[in-house]
């Protein structure tokens, strides 16, 4: 009888755990609603392309919620692809010395290529991959948004892997973790604070390119995808200030929604990955995360997936040489490649041959239309834009580094500032074109000076977000030690905080610099209606040759821009990366 009673109690307890509580009744409608909206949006992407071409973009504000859903689905899909790219590309660049010599310069070049350049080369491929379907144009738009999101996330992850504290590395080795286990147990958790803040910046920065990605030109026809970007482009074309106001309201609502439903929970969740020996006084919170943790039935449903994921991360996949595991991602190569020097020479030779081959193709293509005088002129324009970008990044650093530290050290303040910073970072610079054009023309101002702020308007936030990430990940025990030792003022900045956030600042500055070069294409030549204002610079040159359809000079401009970005990164940012890795590690 006693055993029966105990069994009955156990069965009742198990049944009780399966019954939903009041938190389940709050969470379920949110989850079902999100799934339904995503399903509706995905279903629309498989419609015939002819139906999309037959329907024009309406400036009726009632259409904006539907347009916003389509835009957010594109941006979230691009974010998921960018995250996979980041984990793969960043790991190869950080863990493999030979791959790093090729992958990092390629990343420098990729972030300097304008988003319009990606669209022109990829739209035909995606439309041919899904003939007659909207999904082809959707993939082209998603890829364009991906190119605006992936590079700073990859740089952040690469920087984190290169600055993993040595004591944590020694612990991983002492536990004999395989490369796969180390990746999920050490590398990814250590990188999460910086990566999440860069995901926020990528999501906000993607708004800057939504206009270009949702209006795709193929030959003489233009495919306009329904979305906030195409709505904004139509409003600007019609000079409809009322519709532009509705776009701003929609952006505020959308940013608040994905801040509360996605990024606020991620920030609160990643707080557990801080390198602290003492607990922080103020921890970030999220009502969504607390809601999910308090549910009963949803937790029961998610538990098997969590267990499966934990089992997946514990798999002992490793490269084996002679019966012993090699270092993570650095398996020795057989034969002549096993010799490190010979392998380096062979690898460098292959890279040199590929570079010379590509350079030969490009030179052969441009030699018919480009003269040495054109090259000298474009190089001079590149120097002008270089000076402009360098000055703007320096000024942005002086402003946003101290502000980012203040925000990052105060989680309660960060929660309040987070949605505002995301909105400011997402605010499209082309909404300010009318103001700048009218003021410059009205007061006869110099465009070389007064168009410059547009370059850094969208890219300065890379510095702020990365500094906030660095300050929020700064160990609380080191802060308490500095307080106990009465280290204050400039000494606190010079010896404590600036070294602690320096790797994060370098990541923010390098992506802000690359983004500023890209933004110069739309910021150095602006228009409002029939009024056009242009500054001297490489960005204006690329914009003007693109409008003229002069492909040889477009390629010349992009090559020179890539050259400047790569050399600038090699001569300045890479040495600073090495300095942060060797001298400023939190070991």
Number of C-alpha atoms within 10 A of each C-alpha: 6 7 8 9 10 11 12 12 12 12 12 12 11 11 10 13 14 15 11 16 15 10 17 19 12 13 16 16 11 13 10 11 11 12 12 12 15 15 11 13 19 15 11 13 19 15 14 14 19 12 11 18 15 8 11 11 19 14 20 10 14 10 15 21 15 14 21 21 19 23 24 20 17 25 25 16 17 25 25 13 16 25 20 13 17 23 17 13 20 26 21 19 23 21 17 15 12 15 14 17 14 14 17 23 16 13 19 24 19 19 25 25 21 24 21 14 14 18 21 15 11 16 22 16 15 18 20 12 13 15 14 16 19 22 22 22 29 22 22 24 29 23 25 28 32 27 23 26 29 26 24 30 29 28 26 29 28 24 23 26 22 21 23 18 17 12 11 15 14 11 12 17 13 9 9 12 21 21 21 19 20 21 18 15 15 18 22 18 17 24 22 24 28 27 26 21 25 29 21 27 26 28 26 25 27 25 26 21 24 25 22 19 29 27 19 21 16 13 7 5 9 11 17 21 26 23 26 27 25 23 28 25 20 19 20 19 11 12 14 13 12 11 20 19 14 18 21 17 11 18 19 18 15 17 19 18 13 16 20 18 16 15 20 22 18 20 24 20 16 19 18 14 15 19 16 14 10 11 12 15 8 10 13 19 18 18 13 16 17 13 13 17 12 16 19 18 20 18 17 14 11 10 12 11 11 12 11 11 11 12 10 13 16 16 13 13 13 18 18 12 12 6 7 9 16 16 15 17 16 13 15 15 12 10 8 11 15 12 12 12 11 12 17 14 12 14 16 15 12 12 14 12 11 12 11 12 12 12 12 11 10 15 14 10 14 16 11 9 11 14 11 9 9 13 15 11 12 21 20 15 20 24 15 15 27 21 11 21 23 14 13 22 21 11 13 20 20 11 14 19 21 17 14 25 23 17 24 24 20 17 22 14 13 20 20 11 12 20 21 16 18 22 21 15 27 24 20 23 19 20 16 13 21 17 11 22 22 15 13 16 14 9 8 9 14 13 19 16 11 15 22 19 16 21 27 24 19 24 27 25 27 28 28 31 30 34 35 31 27 26 26 25 24 22 19 19 15 17 16 13 11 16 12 9 9 10 15 13 8 10 10 15 15 12 13 17 20 19 17 23 24 22 27 26 27 23 29 26 26 25 27 26 29 27 26 28 30 23 25 27 21 21 27 27 22 23 17 18 11 5 11 11 21 21 21 17 24 27 28 23 24 27 21 17 16 17 10 11 11 13 15 17 22 20 18 20 25 21 16 17 28 23 17 22 24 22 14 18 20 15 10 12 18 16 12 17 22 15 14 21 20 11 10 18 17 16 10
